[in-house]
Every structure is written in C-alpha cells, then in structure tokens.
Amino acid sequence: MNANGFPAYLSLYKSGELRERMFRAQKILLSCSLCPRNCRARRLDGERGECGGGVWAEVASYAPHFGEESPLVGFKGSGTIFFSHCPLHCVFCQNWDISQAGAGTEVRSDELADMMMALQRFGCHNINVVTPTHYVPHILEALLLACETGLAIPIVYNSGGYESLETLALLDGVVDIYMPDFKYGDAADAKRYSDVDDYPRTARAALKEMHRQVGDLVLDGRGIAVKGLLVRHLVLPNNLAGTREALRFIAEEVSKETYVNIMDQYRPSFNAAQHADLARRITPEEFRRAVAMAGEFGLLRLDGS
C-alpha cells in the first residue's frame, strides 16, 4: 500500500511503468530465466521449462481461502489463485498433483484478470498468487488488465523462496505483501529433497530483497495485512529444515520484527515415504523446540501468537 492507502501497483499502472515491466518480463520467456534454475527454455516457442511452465499460465483453482495466515484471511478470506507446476521439486509436497503433476487449466491473461476481479467482488482482502514465479509475465499482464477494470486490493506473492533477484526487481512496487517459505538451512538437504542447487544462499538473498521492497508486515486497524514481509518455515522431522539457521538468519539479517509462521503440519506426502528421514510426522517436542528458538532470537511476531 502507498501513502494514500492504495495498492502500490496502481501508481505504476497510472505512470505506464507497469506496462513496461510486463514487456520486460515477457521477453524473458524467449529464453527463460524467471527462476534461479535459469534453464533457458524457449517457452514462447512451446518449450516447457524445468519448472513445467509453458506458453500460457496454468491455474488449478481460485477461490476465497480461509486457511492462510490470519492477517491475510481477515473476515472474508484471502483471494488465492493456485498456479500449476513449480520451480521446486519437493519430494514431500502436499500439493504434488498441482506442483509436480501439473493439474490445472491453461488460461489467457484476460481470464486471469477476470479471476482477480471475481475475487475482489467476493470481498477478499487480497489477491494471493500461489507458486507464481514461473508465471510473472502472465501475472503482470493480467494485473494490467485488471487495473483497467478497477482492481484495488493488495497483491500477495506466495512462493517457495527460491527466487531470482532479476525477477524480484520486476515486482518492486508491484507486490504489496511477500510471503516466501524459508525451507532449508542446508544446501545438501535442499538438493536431496527439492532438487535445487544452493537454496539457502538464493533464499537468503531473495528474502533480504523482499524486505527491502516492502519492509516489515503492516496491519490495518482491523488486523488485516496491507503491506510487508511474512515468512513461512515448515518444521521437518530430524531437523532437515535447518530451523535454527533459518530463524537466526531472519532475526539477524532481515528483521526481528519479521512476521513468521512456524508450521507444524508436515506429513509424509508424495514421495516422502521413500526417504527414511522424512517418513514420519514431526513430534510435539520438535515443534516446541522450533518455537522456542524463535524466542531465543527475538522473533516475537509469530502467526497465532
């Protein structure tokens, strides 16, 4: 939100900068480097990237969602748009049918804009684009079209934290609320369980850039998020998420005022049972230790607290 209480992207729309960002993003699809995989797929020629993304955006579902973090849900829900495919290939993904198998339907940008407008009409407090990285050009075009028909609620960028700084630069002043995961503190675990190189370094740089753009999470008088950074950390069994390092980094290198959701809902989904260290749920003690660590590092803005 800007100083006048409107979403940041409206200023870029009025100045013409939003259109310029869209054109710059679309050019990347000629040789795709939207995510740090940098696979150079010629997506406009019909080639799919390592993420699975092709020419058009693909959407699995869209609806008001009441299971997100409380500052996003508010009274009327977060307006989620779940995109198909994902730059991460997590063996334990709970939404594997969407992220890995690609369940969903191709949509043109005008259809995506219509979804945004429908969610606003439902009364949702925000447009929450879930796993958006590989469809940033499509989202920018849809946002441009939606602005022309009156979109005026914040954009939430809900990602796995594996982001290119160049792509984030295109979103500076567009996204109001960033909600990344911080999945791993150890690069070898990230490679083993999500098939990406150097996740911790990449995610650390991304979180710092997101915070630079939007700052700490700001709530309105109703307790609803209007701008800022919200970080998710899923506790994994056997400390595979590197919780201490993740929380230390957030507290010491991002901000102690960061709003953090330490999540206890891990279950061995998809192919997790094939990995002995991931083949069970976390224990209550593992979760208690994670929450205690947040307190040790001075992170007191925890979801639900």
C-alpha positions in Angstrom: 0.0 0.0 0.0 1.2 3.5 -0.7 0.9 6.6 1.5 -2.7 7.1 0.2 -3.8 3.7 1.2 -3.9 2.2 -2.3 -2.0 -0.9 -3.6 1.4 0.0 -4.8 0.8 -1.3 -8.3 -1.8 1.4 -9.1 0.9 4.1 -9.2 2.9 2.0 -11.7 -0.2 1.4 -13.7 -1.0 5.1 -13.9 2.6 6.1 -14.9 2.8 3.4 -17.6 5.6 1.6 -15.7 3.5 -1.5 -15.1 3.2 -2.0 -18.9 6.9 -1.6 -19.3 7.5 -4.2 -16.6 5.2 -6.6 -18.4 7.0 -6.2 -21.7 10.4 -6.8 -20.0 9.0 -9.9 -18.3 7.6 -11.3 -21.5 11.0 -11.0 -23.2 12.4 -13.4 -20.6 10.1 -16.2 -21.9 12.2 -16.2 -25.1 15.0 -17.9 -23.1 13.6 -18.4 -19.6 15.5 -17.2 -16.5 12.5 -16.3 -14.4 13.7 -18.6 -11.6 17.2 -19.5 -10.4 17.2 -22.7 -12.4 17.9 -20.5 -15.3 17.0 -23.3 -17.7 16.7 -21.0 -20.8 13.7 -22.8 -22.1 12.2 -21.2 -25.2 8.7 -21.0 -23.7 7.2 -18.8 -26.4 8.1 -21.5 -28.9 6.2 -24.1 -26.9 9.1 -25.5 -24.9 8.5 -26.1 -21.3 10.9 -25.1 -18.6 12.4 -27.3 -15.9 9.6 -25.9 -13.7 7.0 -27.3 -16.1 5.7 -23.9 -17.2 4.9 -23.3 -20.9 3.5 -20.6 -23.1 0.4 -19.8 -21.0 -0.3 -19.6 -17.3 -2.0 -22.7 -15.9 -4.3 -22.4 -12.9 -5.5 -25.3 -10.7 -8.1 -23.3 -8.8 -9.1 -19.9 -7.5 -11.3 -19.0 -4.5 -11.5 -17.2 -1.2 -9.3 -19.1 1.2 -9.6 -19.2 4.9 -6.7 -21.5 5.8 -4.0 -18.9 5.2 -2.2 -16.8 7.9 -4.7 -14.8 10.0 -3.6 -11.3 8.7 -4.3 -12.4 5.1 -7.6 -14.1 5.9 -9.3 -11.4 7.8 -13.0 -11.6 7.7 -13.7 -12.5 4.0 -10.7 -14.6 3.1 -7.6 -14.4 1.0 -8.2 -14.5 -2.7 -6.0 -17.3 -3.7 -5.0 -18.3 -7.3 -3.2 -21.6 -7.3 -0.9 -22.0 -10.3 0.2 -25.3 -11.7 3.8 -26.5 -11.8 6.7 -25.3 -9.6 10.4 -24.4 -9.8 10.9 -26.6 -6.7 10.6 -30.4 -7.0 9.9 -31.2 -3.3 9.6 -34.9 -2.6 7.2 -34.2 0.3 4.9 -31.7 -1.5 1.3 -31.8 -0.1 0.0 -30.3 -3.4 2.1 -32.6 -5.6 -0.8 -33.1 -8.1 -0.7 -29.4 -8.8 3.1 -28.7 -8.4 4.6 -31.8 -9.9 1.8 -33.5 -12.0 0.6 -30.1 -13.4 -3.1 -30.4 -12.6 -4.8 -27.3 -13.9 -6.1 -25.5 -17.0 -4.3 -23.1 -19.4 -5.7 -19.6 -19.1 -5.1 -16.4 -21.1 -4.2 -13.2 -19.3 -7.7 -11.8 -19.7 -9.1 -14.9 -18.0 -6.6 -14.5 -15.2 -7.6 -10.8 -14.8 -11.3 -11.9 -14.6 -10.3 -14.3 -11.7 -8.7 -11.4 -9.9 -11.8 -9.2 -10.3 -14.1 -12.0 -9.2 -12.1 -12.5 -6.0 -12.3 -8.7 -5.3 -16.1 -8.9 -5.8 -16.3 -11.8 -3.4 -14.8 -9.3 -0.8 -11.4 -11.0 -0.5 -8.8 -8.8 1.2 -6.1 -9.5 -1.3 -5.1 -11.4 -4.4 -2.8 -14.2 -3.3 -0.9 -15.7 -6.2 0.4 -19.1 -5.1 3.6 -20.5 -6.7 3.8 -17.5 -9.1 7.4 -17.3 -10.1 7.3 -19.0 -13.5 4.2 -17.0 -14.4 5.3 -13.5 -13.5 4.9 -12.2 -17.1 1.3 -13.5 -17.2 0.5 -12.1 -13.8 1.8 -8.7 -14.8 -0.3 -8.7 -17.9 -3.4 -9.8 -16.0 -2.8 -7.2 -13.4 -2.5 -4.5 -16.1 -5.9 -5.6 -17.5 -7.5 -5.9 -14.1 -6.3 -2.3 -13.2 -8.3 -1.1 -16.2 -11.5 -2.6 -14.7 -11.0 -1.5 -11.1 -8.7 -3.9 -9.2 -7.7 -2.2 -6.0 -6.7 -4.7 -3.4 -3.1 -5.8 -2.3 -1.1 -8.5 -4.2 0.4 -11.3 -2.1 3.3 -13.1 -3.7 3.2 -16.6 -2.1 6.3 -18.5 -3.1 8.8 -21.2 -2.1 11.5 -18.6 -1.5 13.6 -19.8 -4.5 13.6 -16.5 -6.4 15.8 -14.7 -8.9 16.8 -11.2 -7.9 16.2 -10.1 -11.5 12.6 -11.3 -11.4 12.0 -9.7 -8.0 13.3 -6.4 -9.5 10.4 -6.6 -11.9 8.0 -6.8 -9.0 9.4 -3.9 -7.0 6.4 -1.6 -6.4 4.0 -4.2 -7.8 3.8 -6.7 -4.9 2.4 -5.4 -1.6 2.9 -8.5 0.5 5.6 -11.1 0.0 5.0 -14.5 1.7 8.0 -16.7 0.9 8.9 -20.0 2.5 12.4 -20.4 4.1 12.6 -24.2 3.5 16.2 -25.2 4.2 19.2 -24.1 6.1 21.5 -26.6 4.3 22.1 -26.7 0.6 22.7 -30.5 0.5 19.3 -31.2 2.0 17.7 -28.8 -0.5 19.3 -30.6 -3.3 18.3 -34.0 -1.9 14.7 -33.2 -1.2 13.8 -30.4 -3.6 16.3 -30.9 -6.4 17.7 -27.3 -6.4 21.2 -26.0 -6.1 22.2 -23.6 -3.4 18.8 -23.0 -1.9 19.9 -21.3 1.3 22.0 -18.7 -0.4 19.4 -18.0 -3.0 16.6 -17.8 -0.5 18.5 -15.5 1.9 19.2 -13.0 -0.9 15.6 -13.2 -2.0 14.2 -12.6 1.5 16.5 -9.6 2.0 15.4 -8.1 -1.3 11.7 -8.7 -0.5 12.2 -6.9 2.9 14.0 -4.1 1.2 11.0 -3.6 -1.1 8.1 -3.9 1.4 9.5 -3.8 4.9 8.0 -5.5 8.0 4.4 -6.6 7.9 1.9 -3.7 8.4 -1.6 -4.4 9.6 -4.6 -2.0 9.3 -6.9 -1.2 12.2 -8.8 -4.5 11.7 -5.6 -6.6 11.9 -5.5 -7.2 8.1 -2.2 -7.1 6.3 -1.8 -4.3 3.8 2.0 -4.4 3.1 5.2 -6.1 4.1 7.0 -9.4 4.5 5.6 -12.6 6.1 7.9 -15.7 6.2 6.8 -19.3 6.5 9.0 -22.1 7.9 7.8 -25.7 7.8 9.4 -27.7 10.5 10.7 -31.0 9.1 11.5 -34.2 11.0 15.1 -34.8 12.1 15.8 -31.0 11.7 16.0 -31.3 7.9 14.7 -27.8 7.5 17.7 -26.3 9.4 15.3 -24.4 11.7 17.9 -22.8 13.9 19.9 -21.4 11.0 16.7 -20.2 9.2 15.4 -18.4 12.2 18.8 -16.9 13.1 19.1 -15.5 9.6 15.6 -14.0 9.7 16.3 -12.3 13.1 19.8 -11.1 12.5 19.9 -10.3 8.7 16.3 -9.4 7.8 14.4 -8.0 10.9 13.4 -9.1 14.4 10.0 -7.6 13.5 9.5 -10.2 10.7 6.1 -11.9 11.0 6.9 -15.6 10.9 4.7 -18.6 10.6 6.4 -21.7 12.1 4.4 -24.5 10.7 3.8 -27.9 12.3 1.6 -29.5 9.6 4.3 -31.6 7.8 3.1 -35.0 6.8 4.9 -37.5 4.6 3.1 -36.8 1.3 4.0 -37.6 -2.3 7.3 -39.5 -2.4 8.4 -38.7 1.2 8.0 -42.2 2.4 10.9 -43.2 0.1 13.2 -41.2 2.3 13.7 -42.6 5.8 14.4 -39.2 7.4 11.1 -37.8 6.0 8.9 -40.8 6.5 7.2 -39.6 9.7 5.4 -36.5 11.1 7.2 -34.2 13.4 6.9 -34.7 17.1 5.4 -32.2 19.5 8.8 -31.7 21.0 10.4 -30.9 17.6 7.8 -28.2 17.1 8.2 -26.8 20.7 11.9 -26.5 20.1 11.4 -24.6 16.9 9.1 -22.1 18.6 11.5 -21.7 21.5 14.3 -21.0 19.0 12.3 -18.1 17.6 12.0 -16.6 21.1 15.7 -17.0 21.6 16.5 -15.0 18.5 13.9 -12.3 19.5 11.3 -13.2 16.8 8.1 -12.5 18.6 5.7 -11.8 15.7 4.6 -15.4 15.2 1.4 -16.4 13.5 -1.2 -17.2 16.1 0.7 -15.5 18.9 
